[in-house]
Every structure is written in structure tokens, then in C-alpha cells.
Amino acid sequence: MNFTVTARISAQRFSHHYNSMLDALEQGLSLQASGLADVRIVDGNGHARTPAAIYQLLFGAKDTVAPTGGETAVLALAA
């Protein structure tokens, strides 16, 4: 799938094309860190997301199940 990273600085808009989502994410995060504005990653279907949203989709925290009955989980350590 193709990905396009777009960003703006002042009145100029930049656009970079990538074949890998991870490459596009790396470039998007780099552009944000460099101070460019309106950084977006657009996939081949036209869905635009911020680098932070893509990062969350790929590496975000998974839902966890809390112990039932208000119990606290305890891990026994070997001596």
C-alpha cells in the first residue's frame, strides 16, 4: 500500500511518498519534531491520520483484564 506524508511550514506544503507504513510514520514523526505543522499520513484509501494516531494504532496499549472481586494480583518471587 502507498502512503503519503504531508506537512506545512508557513505557506509551503510538503509531500513525501512511501511504500511502507513504518517509513511514513518515521518521516511524519520526524517532521513534527522539526516543527512542521499539519503533519498527516494518508493511506492508499484516502484515510488521513496524524503520526500520533498511527503510532497509537500500531503500538498503543492493549486492553487488560483486571482481577475480579477487587483482588490484587500477587506474583510470588523465588528466594
MMTF fields as JSON, N, C-alpha, C and O atoms, coordinates in Angstrom:
{
  "mmtfVersion": "1.0.0",
  "mmtfProducer": "UNKNOWN",
  "numBonds": 315,
  "numAtoms": 316,
  "numGroups": 79,
  "numChains": 1,
  "numModels": 1,
  "chainsPerModel": [1],
  "groupsPerChain": [79],
  "chainIdList": ["A"],
  "bondAtomList": [4, 2, 8, 6, 12, 10, 16, 14, 20, 18, 24, 22, 28, 26, 32, 30, 36, 34, 40, 38, 44, 42, 48, 46, 52, 50, 56, 54, 60, 58, 64, 62, 68, 66, 72, 70, 76, 74, 80, 78, 84, 82, 88, 86, 92, 90, 96, 94, 100, 98, 104, 102, 108, 106, 112, 110, 116, 114, 120, 118, 124, 122, 128, 126, 132, 130, 136, 134, 140, 138, 144, 142, 148, 146, 152, 150, 156, 154, 160, 158, 164, 162, 168, 166, 172, 170, 176, 174, 180, 178, 184, 182, 188, 186, 192, 190, 196, 194, 200, 198, 204, 202, 208, 206, 212, 210, 216, 214, 220, 218, 224, 222, 228, 226, 232, 230, 236, 234, 240, 238, 244, 242, 248, 246, 252, 250, 256, 254, 260, 258, 264, 262, 268, 266, 272, 270, 276, 274, 280, 278, 284, 282, 288, 286, 292, 290, 296, 294, 300, 298, 304, 302, 308, 306, 312, 310],
  "bondOrderList": [1, 1, 1, 1, 1, 1, 1, 1, 1, 1, 1, 1, 1, 1, 1, 1, 1, 1, 1, 1, 1, 1, 1, 1, 1, 1, 1, 1, 1, 1, 1, 1, 1, 1, 1, 1, 1, 1, 1, 1, 1, 1, 1, 1, 1, 1, 1, 1, 1, 1, 1, 1, 1, 1, 1, 1, 1, 1, 1, 1, 1, 1, 1, 1, 1, 1, 1, 1, 1, 1, 1, 1, 1, 1, 1, 1, 1, 1],
  "groupList": [{"groupName": "MET", "atomNameList": ["N", "CA", "C", "O"], "elementList": ["N", "C", "C", "O"], "formalChargeList": [0, 0, 0, 0], "bondAtomList": [1, 0, 2, 1, 3, 2], "bondOrderList": [1, 1, 2], "singleLetterCode": "M", "chemCompType": "L-PEPTIDE LINKING"}, {"groupName": "ASN", "atomNameList": ["N", "CA", "C", "O"], "elementList": ["N", "C", "C", "O"], "formalChargeList": [0, 0, 0, 0], "bondAtomList": [1, 0, 2, 1, 3, 2], "bondOrderList": [1, 1, 2], "singleLetterCode": "N", "chemCompType": "L-PEPTIDE LINKING"}, {"groupName": "PHE", "atomNameList": ["N", "CA", "C", "O"], "elementList": ["N", "C", "C", "O"], "formalChargeList": [0, 0, 0, 0], "bondAtomList": [1, 0, 2, 1, 3, 2], "bondOrderList": [1, 1, 2], "singleLetterCode": "F", "chemCompType": "L-PEPTIDE LINKING"}, {"groupName": "THR", "atomNameList": ["N", "CA", "C", "O"], "elementList": ["N", "C", "C", "O"], "formalChargeList": [0, 0, 0, 0], "bondAtomList": [1, 0, 2, 1, 3, 2], "bondOrderList": [1, 1, 2], "singleLetterCode": "T", "chemCompType": "L-PEPTIDE LINKING"}, {"groupName": "VAL", "atomNameList": ["N", "CA", "C", "O"], "elementList": ["N", "C", "C", "O"], "formalChargeList": [0, 0, 0, 0], "bondAtomList": [1, 0, 2, 1, 3, 2], "bondOrderList": [1, 1, 2], "singleLetterCode": "V", "chemCompType": "L-PEPTIDE LINKING"}, {"groupName": "ALA", "atomNameList": ["N", "CA", "C", "O"], "elementList": ["N", "C", "C", "O"], "formalChargeList": [0, 0, 0, 0], "bondAtomList": [1, 0, 2, 1, 3, 2], "bondOrderList": [1, 1, 2], "singleLetterCode": "A", "chemCompType": "L-PEPTIDE LINKING"}, {"groupName": "ARG", "atomNameList": ["N", "CA", "C", "O"], "elementList": ["N", "C", "C", "O"], "formalChargeList": [0, 0, 0, 0], "bondAtomList": [1, 0, 2, 1, 3, 2], "bondOrderList": [1, 1, 2], "singleLetterCode": "R", "chemCompType": "L-PEPTIDE LINKING"}, {"groupName": "ILE", "atomNameList": ["N", "CA", "C", "O"], "elementList": ["N", "C", "C", "O"], "formalChargeList": [0, 0, 0, 0], "bondAtomList": [1, 0, 2, 1, 3, 2], "bondOrderList": [1, 1, 2], "singleLetterCode": "I", "chemCompType": "L-PEPTIDE LINKING"}, {"groupName": "SER", "atomNameList": ["N", "CA", "C", "O"], "elementList": ["N", "C", "C", "O"], "formalChargeList": [0, 0, 0, 0], "bondAtomList": [1, 0, 2, 1, 3, 2], "bondOrderList": [1, 1, 2], "singleLetterCode": "S", "chemCompType": "L-PEPTIDE LINKING"}, {"groupName": "GLN", "atomNameList": ["N", "CA", "C", "O"], "elementList": ["N", "C", "C", "O"], "formalChargeList": [0, 0, 0, 0], "bondAtomList": [1, 0, 2, 1, 3, 2], "bondOrderList": [1, 1, 2], "singleLetterCode": "Q", "chemCompType": "L-PEPTIDE LINKING"}, {"groupName": "HIS", "atomNameList": ["N", "CA", "C", "O"], "elementList": ["N", "C", "C", "O"], "formalChargeList": [0, 0, 0, 0], "bondAtomList": [1, 0, 2, 1, 3, 2], "bondOrderList": [1, 1, 2], "singleLetterCode": "H", "chemCompType": "L-PEPTIDE LINKING"}, {"groupName": "TYR", "atomNameList": ["N", "CA", "C", "O"], "elementList": ["N", "C", "C", "O"], "formalChargeList": [0, 0, 0, 0], "bondAtomList": [1, 0, 2, 1, 3, 2], "bondOrderList": [1, 1, 2], "singleLetterCode": "Y", "chemCompType": "L-PEPTIDE LINKING"}, {"groupName": "LEU", "atomNameList": ["N", "CA", "C", "O"], "elementList": ["N", "C", "C", "O"], "formalChargeList": [0, 0, 0, 0], "bondAtomList": [1, 0, 2, 1, 3, 2], "bondOrderList": [1, 1, 2], "singleLetterCode": "L", "chemCompType": "L-PEPTIDE LINKING"}, {"groupName": "ASP", "atomNameList": ["N", "CA", "C", "O"], "elementList": ["N", "C", "C", "O"], "formalChargeList": [0, 0, 0, 0], "bondAtomList": [1, 0, 2, 1, 3, 2], "bondOrderList": [1, 1, 2], "singleLetterCode": "D", "chemCompType": "L-PEPTIDE LINKING"}, {"groupName": "GLU", "atomNameList": ["N", "CA", "C", "O"], "elementList": ["N", "C", "C", "O"], "formalChargeList": [0, 0, 0, 0], "bondAtomList": [1, 0, 2, 1, 3, 2], "bondOrderList": [1, 1, 2], "singleLetterCode": "E", "chemCompType": "L-PEPTIDE LINKING"}, {"groupName": "GLY", "atomNameList": ["N", "CA", "C", "O"], "elementList": ["N", "C", "C", "O"], "formalChargeList": [0, 0, 0, 0], "bondAtomList": [1, 0, 2, 1, 3, 2], "bondOrderList": [1, 1, 2], "singleLetterCode": "G", "chemCompType": "PEPTIDE LINKING"}, {"groupName": "PRO", "atomNameList": ["N", "CA", "C", "O"], "elementList": ["N", "C", "C", "O"], "formalChargeList": [0, 0, 0, 0], "bondAtomList": [1, 0, 2, 1, 3, 2], "bondOrderList": [1, 1, 2], "singleLetterCode": "P", "chemCompType": "L-PEPTIDE LINKING"}, {"groupName": "LYS", "atomNameList": ["N", "CA", "C", "O"], "elementList": ["N", "C", "C", "O"], "formalChargeList": [0, 0, 0, 0], "bondAtomList": [1, 0, 2, 1, 3, 2], "bondOrderList": [1, 1, 2], "singleLetterCode": "K", "chemCompType": "L-PEPTIDE LINKING"}],
  "groupTypeList": [0, 1, 2, 3, 4, 3, 5, 6, 7, 8, 5, 9, 6, 2, 8, 10, 10, 11, 1, 8, 0, 12, 13, 5, 12, 14, 9, 15, 12, 8, 12, 9, 5, 8, 15, 12, 5, 13, 4, 6, 7, 4, 13, 15, 1, 15, 10, 5, 6, 3, 16, 5, 5, 7, 11, 9, 12, 12, 2, 15, 5, 17, 13, 3, 4, 5, 16, 3, 15, 15, 14, 3, 5, 4, 12, 5, 12, 5, 5],
  "groupIdList": [1, 2, 3, 4, 5, 6, 7, 8, 9, 10, 11, 12, 13, 14, 15, 16, 17, 18, 19, 20, 21, 22, 23, 24, 25, 26, 27, 28, 29, 30, 31, 32, 33, 34, 35, 36, 37, 38, 39, 40, 41, 42, 43, 44, 45, 46, 47, 48, 49, 50, 51, 52, 53, 54, 55, 56, 57, 58, 59, 60, 61, 62, 63, 64, 65, 66, 67, 68, 69, 70, 71, 72, 73, 74, 75, 76, 77, 78, 79],
  "secStructList": [7, 7, 3, 3, 3, 3, 3, 3, 3, 6, 6, 3, 3, 3, 3, 3, 3, 3, 1, 7, 2, 2, 2, 2, 2, 2, 2, 2, 2, 2, 2, 2, 2, 6, 6, 7, 3, 3, 3, 3, 3, 3, 3, 6, 6, 1, 7, 3, 3, 7, 2, 2, 2, 2, 2, 2, 2, 2, 2, 7, 7, 7, 7, 7, 7, 7, 7, 4, 4, 4, 7, 7, 7, 7, 7, 7, 7, 7, 7],
  "xCoordList": [0.852, 0.0, 0.898, 1.993, 0.452, 1.193, 0.719, -0.457, 1.658, 1.366, 1.988, 3.104, 1.26, 1.75, 1.8, 0.813, 2.959, 3.127, 3.093, 3.884, 2.177, 2.085, 2.353, 2.056, 2.922, 3.214, 3.263, 3.399, 3.147, 3.137, 4.098, 4.214, 4.782, 5.582, 5.315, 5.558, 4.823, 4.362, 3.337, 2.331, 3.574, 2.611, 2.989, 2.28, 4.084, 4.535, 4.034, 4.034, 3.611, 3.173, 4.12, 4.459, 4.537, 5.443, 4.714, 3.773, 5.154, 4.535, 5.619, 6.455, 5.604, 6.561, 5.776, 4.795, 6.202, 5.509, 6.348, 7.568, 5.676, 6.345, 5.547, 4.328, 6.24, 5.583, 5.336, 4.579, 5.962, 5.858, 5.215, 5.551, 4.282, 3.647, 4.675, 4.623, 5.602, 6.61, 7.533, 7.907, 7.904, 8.721, 7.952, 8.514, 6.67, 5.835, 5.691, 5.746, 5.508, 5.389, 6.675, 6.633, 7.81, 9.102, 9.275, 9.702, 8.945, 9.066, 8.087, 8.444, 6.861, 5.867, 6.28, 6.15, 6.779, 7.244, 8.44, 8.557, 9.327, 10.497, 10.085, 10.644, 9.119, 8.646, 7.988, 8.179, 7.215, 6.602, 7.669, 7.574, 8.68, 9.755, 10.543, 11.128, 10.56, 11.266, 10.455, 10.949, 9.211, 8.391, 7.416, 6.764, 7.294, 6.32, 4.913, 4.718, 3.944, 2.556, 1.703, 2.101, 0.534, -0.46, 0.14, -0.114, 0.929, 1.535, 0.468, -0.169, 0.277, -0.721, -0.121, 0.734, -0.588, -0.223, -1.503, -2.474, -1.494, -2.675, -2.394, -1.396, -3.282, -3.08, -3.667, -4.247, -3.513, -3.976, -5.477, -5.956, -6.238, -7.695, -8.158, -9.356, -7.202, -7.552, -7.793, -8.168, -7.588, -7.761, -6.541, -5.415, -6.762, -5.673, -5.669, -6.708, -4.477, -4.313, -3.033, -2.121, -2.978, -1.756, -0.753, -1.142, 0.543, 1.524, 1.226, 1.433, 0.743, 0.418, -0.703, -0.657, -1.701, -2.809, -2.327, -2.748, -1.455, -0.894, -0.057, -0.151, 0.758, 1.588, 0.714, 1.016, -0.367, -1.29, -1.924, -2.071, -2.301, -2.886, -1.897, -2.271, -0.634, 0.371, 0.932, 1.111, 1.211, 1.957, 1.243, 1.829, -0.007, -0.734, -0.946, -0.792, -1.299, -1.525, -2.726, -3.734, -2.603, -3.7, -4.603, -4.161, -5.876, -6.799, -6.356, -5.967, -6.418, -6.067, -7.278, -8.165, -7.322, -8.427, -7.976, -6.951, -8.741, -8.423, -8.851, -9.809, -8.159, -8.585, -10.004, -10.394, -10.78, -12.166, -12.238, -11.312, -13.327, -13.56, -12.688, -12.54, -12.109, -11.292, -9.975, -9.298, -9.606, -8.359, -7.169, -7.281, -6.056, -4.821, -4.005, -3.81, -3.533, -2.717, -1.357, -0.746, -0.884, 0.401, 1.264, 0.806, 2.508, 3.458, 4.453, 5.155, 4.519, 5.454, 6.849, 7.039, 7.816, 9.198, 9.977, 9.786, 10.842, 11.679, 12.792, 13.317, 13.151, 14.203, 15.567, 16.569],
  "yCoordList": [-1.17, 0.0, 1.235, 1.207, 2.286, 3.545, 4.483, 4.501, 5.258, 6.236, 7.56, 7.605, 8.636, 9.975, 10.749, 10.82, 11.33, 12.165, 13.613, 14.016, 14.393, 15.808, 16.632, 16.212, 17.814, 18.724, 20.139, 20.357, 21.099, 22.505, 23.285, 23.04, 24.235, 25.214, 26.553, 26.723, 27.482, 28.78, 28.521, 27.855, 29.034, 28.859, 27.696, 27.424, 27.008, 25.908, 24.57, 24.32, 23.719, 22.367, 21.369, 21.493, 20.376, 19.346, 18.015, 17.776, 17.151, 15.851, 14.824, 15.055, 13.69, 12.606, 11.309, 11.094, 10.443, 9.178, 8.006, 7.99, 7.021, 5.849, 4.594, 4.648, 3.461, 2.168, 1.454, 0.484, 1.92, 1.281, 2.223, 3.405, 1.689, 2.495, 2.927, 4.055, 2.04, 2.389, 3.501, 4.38, 3.474, 4.555, 5.871, 6.917, 5.817, 7.022, 7.545, 8.754, 6.644, 7.046, 7.699, 8.737, 7.103, 7.666, 9.077, 9.983, 9.261, 10.582, 11.568, 12.717, 11.132, 12.012, 12.483, 13.664, 11.565, 11.938, 12.876, 13.807, 12.633, 13.495, 14.904, 15.886, 15.004, 16.322, 17.073, 18.28, 16.366, 17.005, 17.502, 18.616, 16.68, 17.064, 18.251, 19.011, 18.411, 19.531, 20.814, 21.868, 20.736, 21.93, 22.189, 23.232, 21.267, 21.458, 21.252, 20.536, 21.881, 21.844, 20.973, 20.64, 20.615, 19.855, 18.61, 18.336, 17.866, 16.641, 15.553, 15.273, 14.948, 13.896, 12.771, 12.992, 11.561, 10.396, 9.905, 9.575, 9.86, 9.471, 8.12, 7.957, 7.147, 5.828, 5.778, 6.754, 4.645, 4.481, 4.61, 4.84, 4.465, 4.608, 6.026, 6.306, 6.929, 8.32, 8.667, 9.8, 7.722, 8.0, 8.753, 8.269, 9.926, 10.751, 10.666, 10.79, 10.451, 10.39, 11.114, 11.265, 11.556, 12.166, 11.05, 9.897, 11.393, 10.377, 9.778, 8.584, 10.595, 10.094, 9.055, 8.056, 9.279, 8.33, 7.012, 5.94, 7.086, 5.875, 5.113, 3.891, 5.847, 5.226, 4.501, 3.376, 5.146, 4.539, 3.277, 2.28, 3.312, 2.127, 0.966, -0.185, 1.274, 0.228, -0.264, -1.466, 0.664, 0.313, 0.651, 0.515, 1.088, 1.519, 0.394, -0.784, 0.781, -0.182, -1.061, -0.59, -2.31, -3.258, -3.217, -2.875, -3.569, -3.657, -4.803, -5.869, -4.573, -5.614, -5.928, -5.089, -7.111, -7.535, -7.426, -7.992, -6.698, -6.541, -7.786, -8.447, -8.121, -9.259, -9.036, -7.903, -10.117, -9.999, -9.895, -10.309, -9.347, -9.278, -8.28, -8.372, -7.333, -6.321, -6.853, -6.178, -8.067, -8.657, -8.034, -7.569, -8.033, -7.561, -8.774, -9.692, -8.78, -9.895, -9.843, -8.78, -11.017, -11.107, -12.107, -13.194, -11.742, -12.619, -13.1, -12.291, -14.411, -14.967, -14.98, -15.411, -14.51, -14.48, -15.601, -15.874, -16.241, -17.302, -16.678, -15.619, -17.351, -16.827, -17.19, -16.831],
  "zCoordList": [0.0, 0.0, 0.0, 0.563, -0.612, -0.656, 0.44, 0.803, 0.957, 1.995, 1.598, 1.081, 1.842, 1.561, 2.863, 3.596, 3.145, 4.328, 3.865, 3.013, 4.426, 4.087, 5.338, 6.456, 5.124, 6.233, 5.682, 4.479, 6.599, 6.199, 7.084, 8.285, 6.45, 7.176, 6.504, 5.309, 7.273, 6.749, 5.656, 5.902, 4.454, 3.361, 2.451, 1.482, 2.739, 1.886, 2.409, 3.615, 1.492, 1.853, 1.193, 0.016, 1.979, 1.5, 1.44, 2.197, 0.535, 0.366, 0.04, -0.834, 0.744, 0.517, 0.369, 1.079, -0.549, -0.798, -0.292, -0.45, 0.323, 0.883, 0.577, 0.417, 0.496, 0.3, 1.619, 1.667, 2.682, 3.99, 5.0, 5.057, 5.803, 6.837, 7.882, 8.372, 8.223, 9.224, 8.731, 9.507, 7.448, 6.891, 6.912, 7.234, 6.568, 6.591, 8.014, 8.242, 8.967, 10.366, 10.851, 11.511, 10.532, 10.936, 10.373, 11.088, 9.101, 8.484, 9.107, 9.366, 9.35, 9.957, 11.338, 11.659, 12.16, 13.497, 13.42, 14.218, 12.463, 12.279, 11.865, 12.355, 10.973, 10.536, 11.687, 11.831, 12.505, 13.671, 14.637, 15.152, 14.882, 15.798, 15.262, 16.033, 13.943, 13.315, 13.335, 12.933, 13.802, 13.936, 12.807, 12.795, 11.849, 10.786, 11.335, 12.317, 10.698, 11.167, 10.253, 9.136, 10.745, 9.972, 9.32, 8.147, 10.076, 9.551, 9.522, 10.538, 8.366, 8.187, 7.361, 6.505, 7.637, 6.843, 6.189, 6.869, 4.865, 4.093, 3.447, 2.746, 3.686, 3.088, 1.681, 1.206, 1.026, -0.345, -0.513, -1.623, 0.587, 0.541, 0.821, 0.812, 1.072, 1.327, 2.781, 3.081, 3.701, 5.131, 5.655, 5.542, 6.221, 6.757, 8.278, 8.926, 8.834, 10.29, 10.676, 9.864, 11.917, 12.427, 12.722, 12.903, 12.772, 13.155, 14.533, 14.745, 15.463, 16.803, 16.744, 17.462, 15.9, 15.765, 15.158, 15.593, 14.164, 13.552, 14.581, 14.69, 15.33, 16.365, 17.381, 17.778, 17.798, 18.769, 18.196, 18.903, 16.915, 16.283, 16.239, 16.465, 15.945, 15.804, 17.131, 17.325, 18.046, 19.251, 20.549, 21.623, 20.478, 21.668, 22.661, 22.339, 23.869, 24.944, 24.619, 24.093, 24.932, 24.744, 25.968, 27.065, 25.774, 26.903, 27.808, 27.332, 29.103, 30.061, 30.914, 31.072, 31.455, 32.303, 33.748, 34.128, 34.553, 35.973, 36.731, 36.332, 37.823, 38.654, 39.162, 39.446, 39.276, 39.731, 41.243, 41.941, 41.75, 43.18, 43.904, 45.123, 43.198, 43.84, 44.373, 45.149, 43.959, 44.427, 43.714, 42.58, 44.379, 43.779, 43.372, 44.168, 42.147, 41.684, 42.367, 42.477, 42.83, 43.518, 42.777, 42.425, 42.542, 41.883, 42.927, 43.533, 43.141, 44.122, 43.52, 42.383, 44.28, 43.832, 44.502, 45.687, 43.755, 44.321, 45.145, 44.8, 46.249, 47.131, 46.627, 47.247]
}
